[in-house]
């Protein structure tokens, strides 16, 4: 089978310029066949061995960052993608490349929706970073348009592909019995909120990295949220003039009865021994599983460098005989799964429904978006009430009637009921 998948990348920062770009560079040079066994899709190795991949364009907000991304790609592949920059560079790409197959979206979280909808409107498949968007209403827009245009929207939920998590999903969670409660945490370094990202005030640590864990828990049990409570703290970042949450804690009760606490921050000191601190545990009726993704037993230290740990499973360089580096790991696997779905639709004429079981779909991403959306509202109300000495009584309820915010203080502020419906479709 022969043909080409043309890709445009919007956003080339920490993740777009590294994981996405490196993945597409390997695809452009060597194709997809060698990557399929990692995601259990080697059935399609022969079908797609001849398929070519081309990164035709890269877009960022500034000209300088677009040029750097293009230069890096040329160094890896010998090919220079066309550069675009500005406030809405994806529109220029869609104008100049009406035949592109995939729009890869690695913009700041609050900018995902506009790019995704623009691509879908032109009949272009989408690979987007998590979370898919920040509003349940936007999630519905994306899903409706994807269905109408018969296009894939694959969400990069790469923690599903961590080999430890695959073992939990396929084996351990069946051994420990019905899930009772658990904790999932991901703590980012301070530099992420103070220098790497300029948009910390438009987001928060749970909205940013919490989706990894909410999606992972959903992938284990396929259980929807039933209720939620959330609080957050602002102490460290305000010292640097950044009005953003240092940390957020969200507790979600799911329809299957389990209760999971999600803890996230982006203020971990720079001298912490790992890139991030992360892990999760689940207690079941017949056992427990603990998974530490920060310290997996690999530790080293050297003079002047302190003691360090590394996650060699996320992405790693593998030396080829010619001295170049293959880029592999579960950080890439989620992108590959989405691209296989797109290849199956384009080259094998399979339906969108037929390929939905092999990648994290927009419909699944909607579950996380619902949690993120409600958590932001509950968190902000509880932050306000705590500052007023009124405790943190606000919660959210999910169900077939949508999302309801339950605020006992509404009555004292003149509202007729403590219930406020913020969304009226089934979750």
C-alpha positions as MATLAB code, in Angstrom:
seq = 'XXXXXXXXXXXXXXXXXXXXXXXXXXXXXXXXXXXXXXXXXXXXXXXXXXXXXXXXXXXXXXXXXXXXXXXXXXXXXXXXXXXXXXXXXXXXXXXXXXXXXXXXXXXXXXXXXXXXXXXXXXXXXXXXXXXXXXXXXXXXXXXXXXXXXXXXXXXXXXXXXXXXXXXXXXXXXXXXXXXXXXXXXXXXXXXXXXXXXXXXXXXXXXXXXXXXXXXXXXXXXXXXXXXXXXXXXXXXXXXXXXXXXXXXXXXXXXXXXXXXXXXXXXXXXXXXXXXXXXXXXXXXXXXXXXXXXXXXXXXXXXXXXXXXXXXXXXXXXXXXXXXXXXXXXXXXXXXXXXXXXXXXXXXXXXXXXXXXXXXXXXXXXXXXXXXXXXXXXXXXXXXXXXXXXXXXXXXXXXXXXXXXXXXXXXXXXXXXXXXXXXXXXXX';
ca = [
       0.000    0.000    0.000;
       1.346    3.423   -0.930;
       0.296    6.953   -0.120;
       1.215    9.904    2.075;
      -0.092   11.266    5.353;
       0.529   15.014    5.422;
       0.796   16.545    8.896;
       0.822   20.152   10.126;
       1.993   20.921   13.676;
       0.546   23.907   15.534;
       2.522   24.661   18.678;
       6.199   23.817   19.080;
       6.882   24.476   22.726;
       7.919   22.003   25.422;
       5.801   19.141   24.049;
       5.089   20.099   20.445;
       8.680   20.940   19.627;
      10.005   17.830   21.332;
       7.693   14.802   21.437;
       5.459   15.636   18.464;
       8.261   16.879   16.242;
      10.604   13.990   17.069;
       7.816   11.485   16.425;
       6.987   12.999   13.047;
      10.680   13.134   12.149;
      11.041    9.372   12.669;
       7.848    8.769   10.732;
       9.066   10.911    7.860;
      12.372    9.041    7.625;
      11.322    5.474    8.377;
       7.538    5.147    8.280;
       5.181    3.768   10.886;
       5.634   -0.003   10.570;
       8.444   -0.259   13.122;
       6.343    1.450   15.812;
       3.194   -0.662   15.639;
       4.162   -3.568   17.879;
       4.511   -1.235   20.874;
       0.813   -0.366   20.716;
      -0.449   -3.827   19.781;
      -1.275   -2.817   16.221;
       1.339   -4.858   14.351;
      -1.551   -6.474   12.450;
      -1.244   -3.440   10.165;
       2.518   -3.604    9.676;
       2.340   -4.919    6.128;
      -0.619   -2.708    5.203;
       1.120    0.511    6.187;
       4.793   -0.337    5.583;
       4.777    1.699    2.364;
       2.861    4.691    3.700;
       4.892    7.910    3.785;
       4.574   10.702    6.317;
       5.432   14.340    5.727;
       5.439   17.271    8.136;
       4.471   19.995    5.681;
       4.123   22.908    8.116;
       4.913   24.044   11.636;
       3.230   27.023   13.273;
       3.866   28.976   16.464;
       2.988   32.385   17.823;
       6.412   33.925   17.072;
       8.542   33.778   13.951;
      11.648   32.898   15.968;
      10.140   29.801   17.567;
       8.717   28.634   14.222;
      12.133   28.959   12.596;
      13.810   27.047   15.413;
      11.303   24.225   15.131;
      11.778   24.026   11.360;
      15.559   24.072   11.695;
      15.464   21.257   14.241;
      13.283   19.198   11.930;
      15.679   19.783    9.038;
      18.569   18.604   11.211;
      16.709   15.392   12.034;
      15.355   14.650    8.557;
      16.928   16.887    5.930;
      13.457   18.295    5.246;
      12.345   21.825    6.172;
       8.628   22.237    6.837;
       7.057   25.540    5.868;
       6.787   27.922    8.808;
       3.797   29.942    9.941;
       3.420   32.302   12.883;
       0.996   34.782   14.397;
      -2.239   34.694   16.362;
      -4.109   32.235   14.095;
      -1.483   30.594   11.865;
      -3.539   27.409   11.476;
      -5.922   29.262    9.170;
      -3.037   30.053    6.834;
      -1.953   26.415    6.855;
      -5.441   25.225    5.986;
      -5.559   27.751    3.148;
      -2.149   26.810    1.723;
      -2.429   23.038    2.254;
      -6.017   22.051    1.455;
      -4.920   18.409    1.170;
      -3.348   17.925    4.598;
      -4.549   14.860    6.491;
      -3.724   15.713   10.101;
      -3.575   18.841   12.222;
      -1.461   18.181   15.335;
      -2.447   20.592   18.121;
       0.124   21.348   20.830;
      -0.912   24.901   21.701;
      -1.641   26.158   25.234;
      -4.672   24.365   26.686;
      -7.075   27.292   26.286;
      -6.339   27.520   22.534;
      -7.057   23.917   21.546;
     -10.695   24.344   20.574;
     -10.288   27.010   17.909;
      -7.591   25.032   16.094;
      -9.488   21.739   16.321;
     -12.734   23.207   14.994;
     -10.956   24.992   12.147;
      -9.255   21.758   11.080;
     -12.423   19.665   11.294;
     -14.377   22.239    9.293;
     -11.902   21.653    6.443;
     -12.200   17.883    6.718;
      -8.839   17.394    8.474;
      -8.202   14.768   11.153;
      -6.832   15.991   14.505;
      -4.230   14.835   17.015;
      -4.511   17.075   20.062;
      -2.717   17.384   23.353;
      -4.668   16.846   26.545;
      -7.032   18.119   27.723;
      -9.004   18.204   24.492;
     -10.498   21.506   25.692;
     -11.486   23.183   28.946;
     -15.269   23.437   28.518;
     -17.852   20.670   28.218;
     -19.757   22.873   25.756;
     -16.656   23.077   23.545;
     -16.202   19.316   23.833;
     -19.717   18.838   22.453;
     -18.931   21.186   19.562;
     -15.814   19.206   18.711;
     -17.560   15.840   18.879;
     -20.539   17.028   16.827;
     -18.310   18.421   14.073;
     -16.028   15.366   14.087;
     -19.069   13.149   13.605;
     -20.494   15.385   10.894;
     -17.196   15.525    8.963;
     -16.388   11.856    9.680;
     -12.966   12.659   11.067;
     -10.813   11.364   13.904;
     -10.038   13.533   16.919;
      -7.369   11.634   18.859;
      -6.385   12.968   22.284;
      -2.801   12.404   23.404;
      -3.467   10.543   26.645;
      -0.084    8.876   26.713;
      -0.254    7.581   30.283;
      -2.582    4.882   28.995;
       0.437    3.456   27.156;
       2.904    3.320   30.047;
       3.778   -0.403   30.288;
       3.104   -0.365   34.033;
      -0.354    1.073   33.432;
      -1.098   -1.451   30.711;
      -0.273   -4.195   33.224;
      -2.670   -2.638   35.727;
      -5.441   -2.261   33.142;
      -5.145   -5.736   31.659;
      -4.216   -7.749   34.740;
      -3.788   -6.244   38.208;
      -7.051   -4.328   38.442;
      -8.895   -7.598   37.894;
      -6.987   -9.204   40.784;
      -7.578   -6.541   43.426;
     -11.354   -6.696   43.197;
     -13.906   -3.916   43.080;
     -12.140   -0.531   43.425;
     -12.722    1.325   46.682;
     -10.493    4.405   46.732;
      -7.200    5.726   45.472;
      -4.850    8.636   44.950;
      -3.157    9.968   41.814;
      -0.575   12.749   41.876;
       1.577   14.628   39.416;
       3.765   17.463   40.671;
       5.485   19.653   38.081;
       8.631   21.775   38.546;
       8.310   25.465   39.438;
       9.860   26.531   36.130;
       6.802   25.242   34.249;
       4.502   27.822   35.856;
       7.031   30.660   36.123;
       9.011   30.530   32.866;
       8.239   27.608   30.519;
       4.578   28.599   30.146;
       3.461   32.206   29.933;
      -0.177   31.218   30.419;
      -0.210   29.868   33.990;
      -2.823   32.443   35.018;
      -5.185   31.057   32.359;
      -4.897   27.526   33.710;
      -4.069   25.610   36.888;
      -2.066   22.466   37.725;
      -5.108   20.174   37.752;
      -6.445   21.384   34.407;
      -2.933   21.069   32.987;
      -1.800   17.614   34.162;
      -4.764   16.194   36.079;
      -6.325   14.966   32.792;
      -3.581   12.356   32.534;
      -4.902   10.686   35.665;
      -8.633   11.181   35.187;
      -8.292    9.570   31.750;
      -6.127    6.760   33.099;
      -8.652    5.892   35.807;
     -11.412    5.992   33.201;
      -9.390    3.705   30.917;
      -9.093    1.168   33.756;
     -12.768    1.015   34.757;
     -14.826    2.849   32.088;
     -16.822    4.417   34.911;
     -18.165    7.974   34.652;
     -17.909   10.601   37.415;
     -20.827   10.945   39.825;
     -19.720   13.847   42.031;
     -16.731   16.064   42.715;
     -15.191   18.384   45.282;
     -12.167   20.626   44.779;
      -9.923   23.111   46.577;
      -6.806   25.040   45.603;
      -4.084   27.153   47.173;
      -2.300   30.363   46.159;
       0.835   31.085   48.190;
       4.058   30.500   46.209;
       3.370   31.871   42.724;
       1.884   35.122   44.006;
       5.372   35.901   45.358;
       6.485   36.117   41.733;
       3.517   38.240   40.726;
       1.662   35.320   39.127;
      -1.996   35.109   40.139;
      -2.340   31.371   39.677;
      -2.969   28.355   41.849;
       0.120   26.637   43.262;
      -1.730   23.391   43.827;
      -5.189   21.911   43.362;
      -6.774   18.856   44.980;
      -9.824   17.265   43.364;
     -11.773   14.307   44.737;
     -14.033   12.447   42.326;
     -16.620    9.821   43.214;
     -17.356    7.553   40.270;
     -20.515    5.679   39.338;
     -18.909    2.346   40.259;
     -18.483    3.575   43.848;
     -14.749    4.299   43.892;
     -13.386    7.583   45.236;
     -10.154    8.953   43.763;
      -8.140   11.935   45.020;
      -6.202   13.823   42.340;
      -3.343   15.991   43.637;
      -1.422   18.341   41.361;
       1.027   21.228   41.724;
       3.534   23.072   39.573;
       5.803   24.523   42.270;
       8.217   21.608   42.901;
      11.722   23.058   43.562;
      14.277   22.735   40.787;
      16.629   20.609   42.894;
      14.102   17.774   43.189;
      15.768   14.585   41.941;
      13.359   13.862   39.069;
      11.784   15.803   36.188;
       8.388   15.448   37.933;
       6.953   13.607   40.918;
       4.157   11.258   39.905;
       2.368    8.072   40.812;
      -0.935    6.526   41.787;
      -2.433    3.785   43.933;
      -5.786    2.031   44.001;
      -7.229    0.026   46.878;
      -9.661   -2.708   45.918;
     -11.891   -5.027   47.894;
      -9.295   -7.803   47.509;
      -5.979   -6.025   47.194;
      -4.057   -2.906   46.271;
      -1.822   -1.658   43.459;
       0.859    1.028   43.857;
       2.644    2.526   40.872;
       5.452    5.077   41.341;
       6.202    6.650   37.967;
       8.846    8.982   39.387;
      11.175    6.476   41.006;
      11.220    3.193   39.092;
      14.445    1.945   40.600;
      16.771    3.938   38.338;
      18.942    6.377   40.275;
      22.347    7.937   39.698;
      24.514   10.644   41.211;
      27.740   12.391   40.364;
      29.967   15.161   41.668;
      28.159   18.478   41.433;
      25.014   16.860   40.064;
      23.305   15.523   43.139;
      21.169   12.413   43.164;
      18.875   12.079   40.139;
      16.193    9.780   38.790;
      14.981    9.369   35.212;
      11.851    7.993   33.572;
      13.372    5.902   30.796;
       9.941    4.666   29.724;
       8.420    8.000   28.675;
      10.755    8.785   25.775;
      14.287    7.675   25.119;
      16.878    7.775   22.363;
      17.916    4.453   20.862;
      21.125    4.557   18.833;
      20.981    3.357   15.240;
      24.035    1.919   13.451;
      24.488    5.195   11.560;
      24.694    7.157   14.814;
      21.256    8.757   14.563;
      18.748    8.329   17.373;
      15.378    6.593   17.225;
      12.816    8.178   19.535;
      10.616    5.667   21.360;
       8.510    5.386   24.506;
       4.959    5.642   25.737;
       5.120    9.412   25.140;
       5.071    8.639   21.422;
       2.744    5.626   21.473;
      -0.476    7.606   21.880;
       0.306    9.638   18.750;
       1.006    6.470   16.801;
      -2.318    4.929   17.824;
      -4.183    7.981   16.551;
      -2.271    7.951   13.277;
      -3.051    4.262   12.731;
      -6.760    5.062   13.058;
      -6.354    7.810   10.469;
      -4.422    5.488    8.135;
      -7.119    2.838    8.420;
      -9.772    5.351    7.430;
      -7.767    6.807    4.543;
      -6.203    3.687    3.050;
      -8.511    0.851    4.141;
     -11.778    2.808    3.885;
     -12.755    1.846    7.423;
     -15.388    3.811    9.298;
     -14.772    6.183   12.166;
     -16.752    3.845   14.401;
     -14.652    0.829   13.382;
     -11.360    2.438   14.441;
     -12.635    4.078   17.660;
     -11.419    1.252   19.896;
      -7.698    1.745   19.219;
      -7.019    5.318   20.371;
      -8.189    7.821   23.034;
     -11.250    9.328   21.350;
     -12.900   12.719   21.676;
     -15.895   11.017   23.262;
     -13.625    9.599   25.977;
     -11.815   12.930   26.270;
     -15.184   14.524   27.005;
     -15.306   12.712   30.360;
     -12.094   14.410   31.455;
     -13.285   17.778   30.122;
     -16.464   17.484   32.212;
     -14.366   16.875   35.336;
     -11.978   19.749   34.560;
     -14.833   22.152   33.797;
     -16.683   21.391   37.037;
     -13.493   21.363   39.123;
     -12.604   24.907   38.060;
     -15.976   26.257   39.210;
     -16.013   24.311   42.487;
     -12.383   25.145   43.251;
     -12.871   28.894   42.734;
     -16.015   29.031   44.880;
     -14.369   27.082   47.690;
     -11.262   29.280   47.487;
     -13.482   32.340   47.883;
     -15.457   30.878   50.776;
     -12.347   29.690   52.601;
     -10.920   33.213   52.426;
     -14.187   34.448   53.970;
     -14.042   31.880   56.754;
     -17.024   29.922   55.390;
     -15.323   26.601   54.783;
     -15.293   24.712   51.473;
     -18.799   23.269   51.089;
     -19.258   23.469   47.291;
     -19.470   20.272   45.246;
     -20.570   19.190   41.773;
     -22.894   16.395   40.701;
     -22.803   14.609   37.328;
     -25.545   12.555   35.739;
     -28.025   12.131   32.915;
     -29.307   15.627   33.672;
     -25.868   17.194   33.166;
     -23.645   18.977   35.702;
     -25.050   20.644   38.813;
     -23.061   22.865   41.179;
     -24.235   22.489   44.787;
     -23.447   25.617   46.804;
     -25.021   25.902   50.292;
     -24.058   29.586   50.483;
     -26.150   30.564   47.432;
     -29.236   31.047   49.595;
     -27.454   33.569   51.818;
     -26.485   35.523   48.694;
     -30.054   35.809   47.429;
     -30.408   32.714   45.244;
     -33.587   30.662   45.489;
     -31.824   27.311   45.490;
     -28.438   25.906   46.405;
     -28.374   24.098   43.064;
     -27.045   25.717   39.878;
     -27.278   23.801   36.611;
     -24.244   24.614   34.450;
     -24.856   21.920   31.823;
     -27.997   20.052   30.852;
     -26.966   17.097   28.695;
     -26.003   13.608   29.920;
     -22.392   13.128   30.969;
];
